[in-house]
Amino acid sequence: MIFAVHAVPRSARNEISGIHRGALRIRVSAPPVGGAANEALIALVAKTLKVPRRQVEIISGRTSRRKVLAVSGLGKDAVEDRLAKALACRQS
């Protein structure tokens, strides 16, 4: 499964916070220095989707806020369900 992400580094907390211009907005507390924000982003997505970190990969946009992620080992429906649950928990 491949999807777009809008990363927001140096946030107060790590969270999936909604949709921004067609991409999943993900806030991470790590700064965008030395790949720390990318690692935090991968860790958060892997934890949310309940998959090992090695199954989440940034395939485009390593130095940009706009990234494209690929998740292996899960189908589209499973990814969408788990992300929807994470967003629902955030909004309630």
C-alpha positions as protocol buffer text, in pm:
chain_id: "A"
residue {
  index: 1
  type: MET
  ca { x: 0 y: 0 z: 0 }
}
residue {
  index: 2
  type: ILE
  ca { x: 134 y: 342 z: -96 }
}
residue {
  index: 3
  type: PHE
  ca { x: 6 y: 672 z: 44 }
}
residue {
  index: 4
  type: ALA
  ca { x: 106 y: 1038 z: 75 }
}
residue {
  index: 5
  type: VAL
  ca { x: 207 y: 1200 z: 404 }
}
residue {
  index: 6
  type: HIS
  ca { x: 248 y: 1562 z: 509 }
}
residue {
  index: 7
  type: ALA
  ca { x: 508 y: 1555 z: 788 }
}
residue {
  index: 8
  type: VAL
  ca { x: 520 y: 1823 z: 1057 }
}
residue {
  index: 9
  type: PRO
  ca { x: 848 y: 1799 z: 1253 }
}
residue {
  index: 10
  type: ARG
  ca { x: 919 y: 1962 z: 1590 }
}
residue {
  index: 11
  type: SER
  ca { x: 560 y: 1921 z: 1707 }
}
residue {
  index: 12
  type: ALA
  ca { x: 455 y: 1893 z: 2069 }
}
residue {
  index: 13
  type: ARG
  ca { x: 375 y: 1522 z: 2030 }
}
residue {
  index: 14
  type: ASN
  ca { x: 382 y: 1233 z: 1788 }
}
residue {
  index: 15
  type: GLU
  ca { x: 39 y: 1186 z: 1632 }
}
residue {
  index: 16
  type: ILE
  ca { x: -161 y: 1134 z: 1318 }
}
residue {
  index: 17
  type: SER
  ca { x: -364 y: 1453 z: 1313 }
}
residue {
  index: 18
  type: GLY
  ca { x: -579 y: 1445 z: 1000 }
}
residue {
  index: 19
  type: ILE
  ca { x: -568 y: 1516 z: 630 }
}
residue {
  index: 20
  type: HIS
  ca { x: -380 y: 1802 z: 464 }
}
residue {
  index: 21
  type: ARG
  ca { x: -421 y: 1860 z: 89 }
}
residue {
  index: 22
  type: GLY
  ca { x: -497 y: 1495 z: 19 }
}
residue {
  index: 23
  type: ALA
  ca { x: -217 y: 1359 z: 236 }
}
residue {
  index: 24
  type: LEU
  ca { x: -219 y: 1214 z: 585 }
}
residue {
  index: 25
  type: ARG
  ca { x: -86 y: 1480 z: 827 }
}
residue {
  index: 26
  type: ILE
  ca { x: 157 y: 1329 z: 1076 }
}
residue {
  index: 27
  type: ARG
  ca { x: 317 y: 1533 z: 1353 }
}
residue {
  index: 28
  type: VAL
  ca { x: 645 y: 1419 z: 1509 }
}
residue {
  index: 29
  type: SER
  ca { x: 838 y: 1578 z: 1791 }
}
residue {
  index: 30
  type: ALA
  ca { x: 1179 y: 1503 z: 1638 }
}
residue {
  index: 31
  type: PRO
  ca { x: 1363 y: 1776 z: 1445 }
}
residue {
  index: 32
  type: PRO
  ca { x: 1433 y: 1732 z: 1074 }
}
residue {
  index: 33
  type: VAL
  ca { x: 1806 y: 1689 z: 1138 }
}
residue {
  index: 34
  type: GLY
  ca { x: 2002 y: 1378 z: 1052 }
}
residue {
  index: 35
  type: GLY
  ca { x: 1692 y: 1184 z: 956 }
}
residue {
  index: 36
  type: ALA
  ca { x: 1547 y: 1194 z: 1309 }
}
residue {
  index: 37
  type: ALA
  ca { x: 1204 y: 1314 z: 1193 }
}
residue {
  index: 38
  type: ASN
  ca { x: 1191 y: 1045 z: 924 }
}
residue {
  index: 39
  type: GLU
  ca { x: 1275 y: 775 z: 1177 }
}
residue {
  index: 40
  type: ALA
  ca { x: 1009 y: 904 z: 1416 }
}
residue {
  index: 41
  type: LEU
  ca { x: 757 y: 911 z: 1131 }
}
residue {
  index: 42
  type: ILE
  ca { x: 834 y: 551 z: 1033 }
}
residue {
  index: 43
  type: ALA
  ca { x: 812 y: 440 z: 1397 }
}
residue {
  index: 44
  type: LEU
  ca { x: 475 y: 611 z: 1447 }
}
residue {
  index: 45
  type: VAL
  ca { x: 325 y: 469 z: 1127 }
}
residue {
  index: 46
  type: ALA
  ca { x: 453 y: 120 z: 1209 }
}
residue {
  index: 47
  type: LYS
  ca { x: 312 y: 138 z: 1563 }
}
residue {
  index: 48
  type: THR
  ca { x: -24 y: 269 z: 1438 }
}
residue {
  index: 49
  type: LEU
  ca { x: -51 y: -1 z: 1172 }
}
residue {
  index: 50
  type: LYS
  ca { x: 84 y: -270 z: 1408 }
}
residue {
  index: 51
  type: VAL
  ca { x: 359 y: -380 z: 1170 }
}
residue {
  index: 52
  type: PRO
  ca { x: 738 y: -402 z: 1213 }
}
residue {
  index: 53
  type: ARG
  ca { x: 929 y: -85 z: 1122 }
}
residue {
  index: 54
  type: ARG
  ca { x: 1103 y: -267 z: 838 }
}
residue {
  index: 55
  type: GLN
  ca { x: 767 y: -289 z: 657 }
}
residue {
  index: 56
  type: VAL
  ca { x: 732 y: 92 z: 639 }
}
residue {
  index: 57
  type: GLU
  ca { x: 950 y: 273 z: 387 }
}
residue {
  index: 58
  type: ILE
  ca { x: 977 y: 631 z: 263 }
}
residue {
  index: 59
  type: ILE
  ca { x: 991 y: 593 z: -114 }
}
residue {
  index: 60
  type: SER
  ca { x: 985 y: 962 z: -202 }
}
residue {
  index: 61
  type: GLY
  ca { x: 1042 y: 1294 z: -26 }
}
residue {
  index: 62
  type: ARG
  ca { x: 1307 y: 1210 z: 233 }
}
residue {
  index: 63
  type: THR
  ca { x: 1404 y: 1579 z: 263 }
}
residue {
  index: 64
  type: SER
  ca { x: 1058 y: 1725 z: 208 }
}
residue {
  index: 65
  type: ARG
  ca { x: 751 y: 1763 z: 426 }
}
residue {
  index: 66
  type: ARG
  ca { x: 553 y: 1588 z: 153 }
}
residue {
  index: 67
  type: LYS
  ca { x: 647 y: 1221 z: 148 }
}
residue {
  index: 68
  type: VAL
  ca { x: 524 y: 901 z: -10 }
}
residue {
  index: 69
  type: LEU
  ca { x: 525 y: 594 z: 215 }
}
residue {
  index: 70
  type: ALA
  ca { x: 496 y: 229 z: 124 }
}
residue {
  index: 71
  type: VAL
  ca { x: 370 y: -31 z: 369 }
}
residue {
  index: 72
  type: SER
  ca { x: 427 y: -395 z: 286 }
}
residue {
  index: 73
  type: GLY
  ca { x: 252 y: -693 z: 439 }
}
residue {
  index: 74
  type: LEU
  ca { x: -88 y: -526 z: 477 }
}
residue {
  index: 75
  type: GLY
  ca { x: -366 y: -484 z: 227 }
}
residue {
  index: 76
  type: LYS
  ca { x: -528 y: -155 z: 138 }
}
residue {
  index: 77
  type: ASP
  ca { x: -837 y: -227 z: 349 }
}
residue {
  index: 78
  type: ALA
  ca { x: -635 y: -311 z: 660 }
}
residue {
  index: 79
  type: VAL
  ca { x: -422 y: 4 z: 628 }
}
residue {
  index: 80
  type: GLU
  ca { x: -725 y: 225 z: 575 }
}
residue {
  index: 81
  type: ASP
  ca { x: -911 y: 69 z: 870 }
}
residue {
  index: 82
  type: ARG
  ca { x: -619 y: 110 z: 1110 }
}
residue {
  index: 83
  type: LEU
  ca { x: -552 y: 469 z: 1002 }
}
residue {
  index: 84
  type: ALA
  ca { x: -923 y: 553 z: 1029 }
}
residue {
  index: 85
  type: LYS
  ca { x: -929 y: 412 z: 1383 }
}
residue {
  index: 86
  type: ALA
  ca { x: -624 y: 620 z: 1475 }
}
residue {
  index: 87
  type: LEU
  ca { x: -790 y: 934 z: 1340 }
}
residue {
  index: 88
  type: ALA
  ca { x: -1119 y: 854 z: 1515 }
}
residue {
  index: 89
  type: CYS
  ca { x: -939 y: 808 z: 1849 }
}
residue {
  index: 90
  type: ARG
  ca { x: -763 y: 1139 z: 1797 }
}
residue {
  index: 91
  type: GLN
  ca { x: -1086 y: 1328 z: 1725 }
}
residue {
  index: 92
  type: SER
  ca { x: -1291 y: 1182 z: 2010 }
}
